Amino acid sequence: MGILGWIFVGLIAGLLARWIVKDERTGCIYTVIVGVIGALIGGGLMSLIDEQGVDDFSFRSIIVAAIGAVLLLLILQAIAGRGPRTRR
């Protein structure tokens, strides 16, 4: 899969993950980065399970990348906290 394929899969996976997790950050570049990193995470995890990660442009690749992106967003939310904290 070429660079444009990774960007397209990343964009779709990032949009799905942001919709599932209810991430309120915006920006196309942020979404693509979340999706591409999610594809790397999801592909790595899937290659451990069935030795086939994210290797071509398919529905399976988008789902695997979205699962990885959801995991990434949940980890980021756990580290940073769910929302802005206010002082009392």
N, C-alpha and C positions, 0 to 999 in steps of 0.2 A: 504494500500500500504506500503510495507516495505522500508527500507532504500535504497536498490538497485533500487527500482522503483522510489523513489524520485530523486536519483542521475541521473538515465537515463532520466526521464522526464525533470529534470533541465538542463541536457546537451543539449537535443534537443531544449528545449524552449530558453535556453541561446544562442545557435547558431542561431536560427531564429531571436531572438530579436537583436542580434549584427549585423546580416545581414540587417535587416530592418532599424535600426537606423544608420548603418554605423559606429559602434564603432570600433576603431582601436586597442584597448587594446587586448593583446593576453594572452593565458594561459588557460589550461583546467580547473584548479581549479577556476579561475575567472569566466569562462563561467558557470560552474556548480553552483557556488554561486549565480550568477545573475539569473539563471534559477530557483533555489529553492526559493530564495526570491521573484522572480516574481510569482512563484506558490502560495506562501503564500498571496501575494497581490491580484493576480487575483482570487484565491479561496475565499478570504475574500469578495471581491467585488461581485463575482457571488453568494455567499451564501446570500448576502443582496437582490439580485434580484430574484433568483429562489430557494433558500434554498438548492442548490447543488453546492458545491465548487469543489475542486480537491480531489477526494476520491478514484479513481481507475486508473489503467493504461489504457487510452483510447485516441483516437484522440481528443476528447473534452478537456480532461485534459491537453494535450500538447498545444492546442490552447489557453486555459484559462491561462496557465502558461506563454506562450509567450506574451500574451497581458499584463499581469502583469509585465513581464520582460521589455517590451518596455516602459511601464510607468515608471518603475524604472530607466532605462537608460536615458530617457528624463528628469526626475527630476534631476538625477546626472549631466547631461550636463548643465541644467539650473543653477544649483548651482555652478559648477566648471567653466563654460564657455565652448564654443564649441571647442576651440583649444588652443594651446600655445600662450600666449600673448608676444609680443615683445615690448621692450622699444624703443622709438624714441628720 
